[in-house]
């Protein structure tokens, strides 16, 4: 009996040690949770997040909060189990966040680049809405390219085949919309005088091109800067654009409310989908948000992960977001998911 007891005791001890080892072993998953939210109208380390010099800005009674997702990159089994049973967290395969062949540092660098790009697009979209149009200017003309003798450095490109050019990407899209070898009627302004050049595109690197390099300009009589560190990815674009409009427009977009939201934005003001909507809704609710601006493509997922008392407003563009907030201020009912 004594020998049997010792055997049982040793077996139990070994099982316990093995269980501890298994629970403490790293697994190829990450845990997503609610990240911090930031008021784009506020300050970070004593400095305004959206800085405007050379023009008077307005002050709002409410907040426009961008939302984020926190990532636990190194996960052990016990953390994963806790995440699986948590209504506020998600356990996902590691490769969805850190693709194979890319280090954690490389992913963070890419996220930082996307964050910077989102700020630039937010500025472009917001300033366009405020009456500062984008100008697409010819920077160089290839000496032996299709535009030689037709376009000049400094020309302001205004249209292609009658379609207005409103951004550098828009010009590229219009050129690529027709096969190489197509004659294109390129509208331009040179020295304040409008003109039209016929340029026949040529195939280069498998795509139709017209032999020019362009740059995008958006002249405005003040300086604008977004300064916010430790945030990555492109999903803050919409809330930055709203913050810029709020600062430069006398109207208070918030109506005194805490408005949270998410969404990518492009130069044209179109709002795109993001990841981690469930976790962002939790973070917004914890920050006291009264409504949440949801990219239209994320509505189904948001509806599957609702937060009590947090209405989900559906938006697919900066214009729609501004309309939703205006309707809210007027006491109306904005379009919901």
C-alpha positions in Angstrom: 0.0 0.0 0.0 2.8 2.3 0.9 4.5 1.7 -2.5 1.2 2.2 -4.3 0.6 5.5 -2.5 4.1 6.7 -3.4 3.4 5.8 -7.0 0.1 7.7 -7.1 1.7 10.7 -5.4 4.6 10.8 -7.9 2.2 10.4 -10.8 0.0 13.3 -9.5 3.1 15.5 -9.1 4.4 14.6 -12.5 1.0 15.4 -14.1 0.8 18.7 -12.3 4.3 19.7 -13.5 3.5 18.7 -17.0 0.3 20.7 -16.9 2.1 23.7 -15.6 4.7 23.3 -18.4 2.0 23.0 -21.0 0.1 26.1 -19.7 3.3 28.1 -19.7 4.4 27.0 -23.2 4.2 29.7 -25.9 1.7 29.0 -28.7 1.4 30.5 -32.3 -1.5 32.9 -31.4 -1.9 36.5 -30.3 -4.6 38.0 -28.1 -6.4 41.1 -29.3 -8.0 43.4 -26.7 -9.3 47.0 -26.4 -6.5 49.5 -26.9 -6.3 53.1 -25.7 -8.6 55.8 -27.2 -7.4 59.3 -28.0 -9.3 62.5 -28.4 -8.0 64.0 -31.7 -9.1 67.4 -30.4 -7.0 67.1 -27.3 -3.4 67.0 -26.3 -0.6 64.4 -25.9 2.3 65.1 -23.5 1.1 68.7 -23.3 1.1 69.3 -27.0 -2.0 69.6 -29.3 -2.4 66.5 -31.4 -3.7 68.5 -34.3 -1.6 71.7 -34.5 -2.6 74.7 -36.7 -0.5 77.7 -37.1 -1.4 80.8 -39.1 -5.1 80.5 -38.6 -7.6 80.8 -35.8 -9.1 77.5 -34.6 -12.3 76.7 -32.8 -12.8 74.8 -29.5 -15.3 72.1 -29.1 -17.3 71.0 -26.0 -17.0 67.3 -26.8 -14.4 64.9 -28.1 -13.6 63.0 -31.3 -11.9 59.8 -30.1 -9.9 57.5 -32.3 -9.9 53.9 -31.2 -7.2 51.2 -31.2 -6.6 47.5 -30.6 -4.1 46.2 -28.1 -2.0 43.2 -29.2 -0.5 40.7 -26.8 2.2 39.3 -29.2 3.6 36.6 -27.0 0.9 34.2 -25.8 1.0 31.2 -23.5 -1.7 28.6 -23.4 -3.2 29.9 -20.1 -3.5 33.4 -21.6 -5.1 32.1 -24.7 -7.6 30.1 -22.7 -8.5 33.3 -20.7 -8.8 35.2 -24.0 -11.1 32.6 -25.5 -13.5 33.0 -22.5 -13.3 36.8 -22.4 -16.1 38.6 -24.3 -13.8 41.6 -24.8 -10.8 39.8 -26.4 -10.1 37.7 -29.4 -7.5 34.9 -29.9 -6.3 34.8 -33.5 -3.5 33.0 -35.3 -0.2 34.9 -35.1 0.3 35.0 -38.8 -2.8 37.2 -39.2 -0.9 40.0 -37.3 2.7 39.0 -38.0 2.9 37.5 -41.5 5.4 34.7 -42.0 8.8 36.0 -43.1 8.3 39.3 -41.3 9.7 40.1 -38.0 7.8 42.0 -35.3 10.0 45.0 -35.9 9.2 45.0 -39.7 5.4 44.8 -38.9 5.7 47.7 -36.5 7.6 49.7 -39.1 4.9 49.0 -41.7 2.2 50.0 -39.3 4.0 53.2 -38.6 4.2 54.0 -42.3 0.5 53.3 -42.7 -0.2 55.6 -39.8 1.7 58.4 -41.4 0.0 57.8 -44.7 -3.4 57.9 -43.0 -2.5 61.3 -41.5 -1.6 62.7 -44.9 -4.8 61.4 -46.5 -6.8 62.7 -43.6 -5.3 66.2 -44.1 -6.0 66.0 -47.9 -9.6 64.9 -47.5 -10.4 67.4 -44.7 -8.8 70.4 -46.5 -10.6 69.5 -49.7 -13.9 69.5 -47.7 -12.9 73.0 -46.3 -12.4 74.4 -49.8 -8.8 73.8 -50.5 -8.7 71.6 -53.7 -6.0 69.3 -54.6 -3.8 70.2 -57.5 -1.9 67.6 -59.6 1.2 69.3 -61.0 3.6 67.9 -63.7 7.1 67.6 -62.0 9.0 66.1 -64.9 8.4 65.2 -68.6 10.3 62.3 -70.2 12.2 63.6 -73.2 11.2 60.7 -75.3 7.9 59.9 -73.7 4.3 60.4 -75.0 3.9 63.8 -73.3 7.0 65.3 -74.8 6.1 68.5 -76.6 2.5 68.3 -75.2 2.9 68.9 -71.5 5.4 71.0 -69.6 6.8 71.0 -66.1 4.5 73.0 -63.9 1.3 72.3 -65.8 -1.7 71.8 -63.6 -3.5 68.6 -64.8 -7.3 69.2 -64.6 -8.9 66.4 -66.6 -8.5 63.3 -68.7 -11.1 62.7 -71.4 -13.4 65.1 -69.7 -13.2 63.4 -66.3 -11.9 65.8 -63.6 -8.6 65.0 -61.9 -9.0 65.4 -58.2 -5.9 63.6 -56.9 -2.6 62.0 -58.1 -4.1 58.6 -57.6 -7.2 59.7 -59.6 -5.0 60.8 -62.5 -3.2 57.4 -62.5 -6.5 55.6 -62.5 -7.9 57.6 -65.4 -4.8 56.8 -67.5 -4.9 53.1 -66.6 -8.6 52.9 -67.3 -7.9 52.7 -71.1 -5.4 50.3 -72.7 -2.0 51.4 -73.8 -2.0 53.0 -77.2 -5.2 55.0 -76.5 -5.2 58.7 -77.3 -6.1 60.7 -74.1 -7.4 64.3 -74.0 -5.5 65.7 -71.1 -6.8 69.0 -69.8 -4.3 71.4 -68.1 -3.8 74.9 -66.9 -0.5 76.6 -67.8 0.2 80.1 -66.6 -3.5 80.6 -65.8 -4.6 79.6 -69.3 -6.5 76.4 -69.9 -5.6 74.0 -72.7 -5.9 70.5 -73.9 -3.2 68.1 -75.1 -3.7 64.8 -76.9 -1.3 62.2 -75.4 -1.2 58.6 -76.6 -0.3 56.3 -73.7 2.4 53.6 -74.0 2.9 50.4 -72.2 5.7 50.4 -69.6 6.2 47.7 -66.9 2.9 46.2 -68.1 0.8 49.3 -67.6 -0.2 52.3 -69.7 1.8 55.4 -69.0 2.1 58.9 -70.4 5.8 59.7 -69.6 5.4 62.3 -66.8 6.1 62.4 -63.1 3.5 64.3 -61.0 3.2 65.7 -57.5 0.1 66.5 -55.5 -0.2 70.0 -54.0 -2.9 71.6 -51.8 -2.0 75.2 -51.2 -3.4 76.7 -48.0 -2.4 79.8 -46.0 -1.6 78.1 -42.7 0.4 75.1 -41.5 -1.1 71.9 -40.3 0.6 69.1 -38.4 -0.6 65.9 -36.6 1.6 64.8 -33.8 0.7 61.5 -32.1 3.2 58.7 -31.3 2.8 55.0 -30.3 -0.1 54.4 -32.7 0.1 52.3 -35.8 -1.9 51.3 -38.8 -4.3 53.3 -41.1 -7.5 53.1 -39.1 -7.3 56.5 -37.5 -7.8 58.3 -40.8 -11.5 59.2 -40.4 -11.2 60.5 -36.9 -8.1 62.7 -37.8 -10.1 64.1 -40.8 -13.0 65.0 -38.5 -10.6 66.5 -36.0 -9.1 68.8 -38.7 -12.5 69.9 -39.9 -13.7 70.5 -36.4 -10.6 72.7 -35.6 -10.8 74.8 -38.7 -14.6 75.1 -39.0 -16.5 77.3 -36.4 -19.1 74.6 -35.9 -18.7 72.2 -33.0 -19.0 68.8 -34.7 -19.4 67.0 -31.4 -22.4 68.8 -30.1 -20.8 68.4 -26.7 -20.8 64.6 -27.0 -17.9 62.1 -26.9 -17.9 60.7 -30.4 -15.7 57.6 -31.1 -15.0 55.9 -34.4 -12.6 54.3 -36.7 -12.0 53.8 -40.4 -9.3 54.3 -43.0 -9.7 57.3 -45.4 -8.3 58.1 -48.8 -7.5 61.4 -50.5 -11.1 61.5 -51.9 -12.6 61.2 -48.4 -13.8 57.6 -48.9 -13.9 55.6 -45.6 -12.6 52.0 -45.7 -12.8 48.9 -43.4 -10.5 48.1 -40.5 -9.7 45.2 -38.2 -10.6 44.7 -34.5 -13.9 46.4 -34.5 -15.2 44.4 -31.6 -12.3 45.4 -29.4 -12.6 49.1 -30.5 -16.2 49.2 -29.5 -15.3 48.0 -26.0 -12.6 50.7 -25.7 -15.0 53.4 -26.9 -17.6 52.3 -24.4 -15.1 52.4 -21.6 -14.1 55.9 -22.7 -17.6 57.2 -22.3 -18.5 57.4 -26.0 -22.1 58.1 -26.8 -22.0 57.0 -30.5 -19.6 55.1 -32.7 -18.8 55.9 -36.3 -18.5 52.5 -38.1 -17.2 52.0 -41.7 -20.0 50.6 -43.7 -18.0 47.4 -44.5 -17.6 46.7 -40.8 -21.3 47.1 -39.9 -22.1 43.3 -39.9 -19.2 42.6 -37.5 -20.1 45.6 -35.3 -23.7 44.4 -35.0 -22.5 41.0 -34.0 -20.4 42.6 -31.2 -22.6 45.4 -29.8 -22.0 47.4 -26.7 -25.1 48.4 -24.7 -26.0 52.0 -25.1 -23.5 52.7 -27.9 -25.4 53.4 -31.2 -23.5 52.3 -34.4 -23.6 55.0 -37.1 -22.9 53.7 -40.6 -20.5 55.9 -42.7 -18.7 55.3 -46.0 -17.2 58.7 -46.5 -16.1 61.9 -44.7 -19.3 63.6 -46.1 -21.5 60.9 -44.6 -19.7 61.2 -41.3 -20.2 64.9 -41.2 -23.9 64.5 -42.2 -24.3 61.9 -39.4 -22.9 64.3 -36.8 -25.0 67.2 -38.1 -28.1 65.1 -37.9 -27.2 64.1 -34.4 -26.7 67.7 -33.3 -30.1 68.6 -34.7 -31.8 65.9 -32.7 -32.4 63.6 -35.7 -31.6 60.0 -36.2 -28.5 59.3 -38.3 -28.2 56.2 -40.5 -27.3 53.2 -38.4 -25.7 49.9 -39.2 
